[in-house]
Amino acid sequence: MTFVQIIDCKTSRYDDMNRLMDTWVEATQGKRTATHSLIGRDHTTDNHYVEIVEFPSYEEAMRNSKLPETDRIFQEMVALCDEMPTFTDLDVVRDEQLNKNAARRLFEDIIGTENAGAFHELVASDYIDHDVADEQDTRGGDAFLEETLGYRRGFPDFAFTVEDQVAEGDRVATRWSWRGTNTGEMRGMPPTGKTVEMVGTTTFRFEDGKIKEGWWHWDVLGMLRQLGVVTLPS
């Protein structure tokens, strides 16, 4: 789960503070675990600053805090503040942009790979999958992973391209295109050697930073027709 730390401080020496932060960034190059940082100045109160720092998880934030460079810079930062800064630790429970990024990463980098660790970082263990190609829902992250690997065995070179995404609340809808060559057996069907191109949409529901449920809509008949398994009447 993404983790955010908010640092609230008052200082009349912001320029010195800014230089100190630059020193910390340089000293922790390649070590720090923060993925994003933003500093804002209070519009109505002089010398009041708030920094928002994002981490992949609470554990990564703690690893960052234990760096010797972080401890040293913290002591110097306190000396520059007019009073003791305060820290607020937040587990991110809803972020539409993060959800879109997670869905994109699943499609473009993870689905159909053997990287089970990365897969389970994004997909909940009790995930439920609704797919127009399946008569029954797939239940469980492990079962969903195995299903994606089944497509990889049938189409070893397959790749998704994310064409468009819309996020609202806990849902992310992705319009995608897909291409792969059928050189392996899939669901009992022998390989045809034919290349398939198709498009579809998938809506994911997120909960506690992970993909909890998915709805897939794509042209199953079109795929079978391109494979030569089904012939449509003229």
C-alpha positions in Angstrom: 0.0 0.0 0.0 1.3 3.5 -0.9 2.4 5.5 2.1 2.7 9.3 2.5 4.4 11.3 5.1 3.5 14.9 5.8 6.1 17.1 7.4 4.8 20.4 8.8 7.4 23.0 9.8 7.8 26.8 10.4 11.1 28.4 9.5 12.3 31.9 8.7 15.3 30.3 7.0 13.7 28.6 4.0 16.6 29.2 1.6 18.9 27.4 4.0 16.3 24.7 4.4 16.0 24.3 0.6 19.8 24.0 0.3 19.8 21.4 3.0 17.2 19.3 1.1 19.3 19.5 -2.0 22.2 18.2 0.1 20.1 15.3 1.3 19.0 14.4 -2.2 22.6 14.3 -3.4 23.8 12.3 -0.3 21.1 9.7 -0.7 21.4 9.2 -4.4 20.6 5.6 -5.2 19.6 4.9 -1.6 16.5 6.8 -0.8 13.2 5.1 -1.3 10.9 8.1 -1.7 9.2 8.2 -5.1 7.8 11.7 -5.1 8.2 14.9 -3.0 6.3 18.1 -3.0 6.8 21.3 -0.8 4.1 23.9 -0.4 4.1 27.3 1.3 1.1 28.4 3.4 -0.7 31.0 1.4 -1.9 32.9 4.5 0.8 32.3 7.1 4.4 33.4 6.7 7.2 30.9 7.3 4.9 27.9 7.3 5.8 25.1 5.0 4.4 21.6 4.3 6.3 18.8 2.6 4.5 15.7 1.3 6.7 12.7 0.6 5.4 9.6 -1.1 6.8 6.1 -0.6 5.8 2.7 -2.2 5.0 1.4 1.3 5.4 2.1 5.1 8.3 -0.4 5.2 10.1 1.5 2.4 9.6 4.8 4.3 11.1 3.2 7.5 14.0 2.0 5.5 14.5 5.5 4.2 14.3 6.9 7.7 17.1 4.6 8.9 19.6 5.9 6.4 22.5 7.6 8.3 22.3 10.5 5.9 18.6 11.0 6.7 19.2 11.1 10.5 22.0 13.7 10.0 19.9 15.9 7.7 17.0 15.7 10.1 19.0 17.1 13.0 20.2 20.0 10.8 16.6 20.6 9.6 15.3 20.8 13.2 18.0 23.4 13.9 16.7 25.5 11.0 13.0 25.4 12.2 11.5 28.0 14.4 9.8 25.2 16.4 9.8 21.4 16.4 8.4 20.1 13.0 5.4 17.6 13.1 5.1 14.4 11.1 1.8 12.8 10.0 2.0 9.3 8.5 -0.8 8.3 6.1 -1.6 5.0 4.4 -3.1 6.0 1.0 -6.5 4.4 0.7 -7.7 6.2 -2.5 -5.7 7.7 -5.3 -7.2 7.6 -8.8 -4.0 8.5 -10.6 -2.1 5.7 -8.7 -4.8 3.3 -9.6 -4.5 4.2 -13.3 -0.7 3.7 -13.1 -1.2 0.3 -11.4 -3.6 -0.9 -14.1 -1.3 0.3 -16.9 1.7 -1.4 -15.3 -0.3 -4.7 -15.0 -1.2 -4.6 -18.6 2.1 -3.5 -20.1 4.7 -5.0 -17.9 3.3 -7.8 -15.7 0.4 -9.8 -17.2 1.6 -13.1 -18.6 5.1 -12.9 -17.0 6.6 -15.2 -14.4 7.0 -12.3 -12.0 4.6 -13.5 -9.4 6.0 -11.1 -6.8 5.1 -8.0 -8.9 1.8 -9.5 -9.9 0.7 -10.0 -6.2 1.9 -6.5 -5.3 -1.0 -5.3 -7.6 -3.6 -8.0 -7.4 -5.4 -8.9 -4.2 -5.2 -12.5 -3.0 -9.0 -12.7 -3.0 -9.4 -11.1 -6.5 -12.5 -12.0 -8.5 -12.3 -12.0 -12.3 -15.4 -11.7 -14.6 -14.5 -12.5 -18.2 -16.8 -12.9 -21.2 -14.7 -15.8 -22.3 -15.3 -17.8 -19.2 -18.5 -19.4 -18.0 -17.5 -19.1 -14.4 -15.7 -16.4 -12.5 -12.0 -16.9 -11.7 -11.5 -16.5 -8.0 -8.2 -15.8 -6.3 -5.1 -13.9 -7.3 -3.2 -17.2 -7.9 -5.9 -18.5 -10.1 -5.9 -15.3 -12.1 -2.1 -15.4 -12.5 -2.3 -19.0 -13.8 -5.0 -17.9 -16.3 -2.7 -15.2 -17.7 0.2 -17.6 -17.9 -2.1 -19.9 -19.9 -2.5 -17.2 -22.6 1.3 -16.7 -22.5 1.8 -20.4 -23.2 -0.5 -20.1 -26.2 0.8 -16.8 -27.4 4.4 -16.4 -26.2 4.9 -13.0 -27.8 1.6 -11.4 -26.8 1.6 -7.8 -25.7 -1.0 -5.4 -24.5 -1.0 -1.7 -25.5 -3.0 0.7 -23.3 -5.0 3.0 -25.6 -7.0 4.9 -23.1 -7.9 5.0 -19.4 -10.6 6.6 -17.3 -10.6 6.6 -13.5 -13.4 7.4 -11.1 -13.6 6.5 -7.5 -12.3 3.0 -7.0 -12.7 2.0 -10.6 -10.3 2.2 -13.6 -11.5 1.5 -17.1 -8.9 0.6 -19.7 -9.3 0.4 -23.4 -6.6 -1.8 -24.8 -5.3 -3.5 -27.9 -3.6 -6.9 -28.0 -1.5 -8.8 -30.4 0.0 -12.3 -30.3 1.1 -15.2 -32.4 -0.4 -18.6 -31.5 2.6 -20.9 -31.4 1.6 -22.9 -28.3 -1.3 -25.0 -27.1 -4.0 -23.1 -25.3 -7.1 -24.6 -23.6 -6.6 -27.8 -25.4 -6.4 -26.2 -28.8 -3.2 -27.0 -30.9 -1.2 -24.1 -32.1 -2.2 -22.6 -35.4 0.8 -20.3 -36.0 -1.6 -17.5 -36.8 -1.3 -13.9 -35.5 -4.3 -12.4 -33.7 -5.1 -8.8 -33.2 -7.9 -7.6 -31.0 -9.2 -4.8 -28.8 -11.1 -4.8 -25.6 -11.9 -3.0 -22.4 -11.3 -4.0 -18.8 -12.7 -2.3 -15.6 -10.8 -2.9 -12.4 -12.1 -2.2 -8.9 -9.4 -1.2 -6.4 -9.5 -1.7 -2.6 -6.7 -0.8 -0.2 -4.4 -0.1 -3.1 -4.8 -3.4 -4.8 -6.9 -4.7 -7.7 -9.8 -6.5 -6.1 -12.2 -7.3 -9.0 -12.1 -7.1 -12.8 -14.6 -7.2 -15.7 -13.2 -8.1 -19.2 -15.1 -7.4 -22.4 -13.4 -8.5 -25.7 -14.2 -10.1 -29.0 -13.8 -13.8 -28.2 -15.5 -14.8 -31.5 -13.1 -12.6 -33.4 -10.1 -14.2 -31.9 -11.4 -17.7 -32.8 -12.2 -16.6 -36.3 -8.6 -15.2 -36.8 -7.2 -18.5 -35.5 -9.4 -20.4 -38.0 -11.2 -22.3 -35.3 -14.5 -20.7 -36.2 -15.8 -19.9 -39.7 -18.6 -17.4 -40.0 -21.3 -18.1 -42.6 -21.1 -15.8 -45.7 
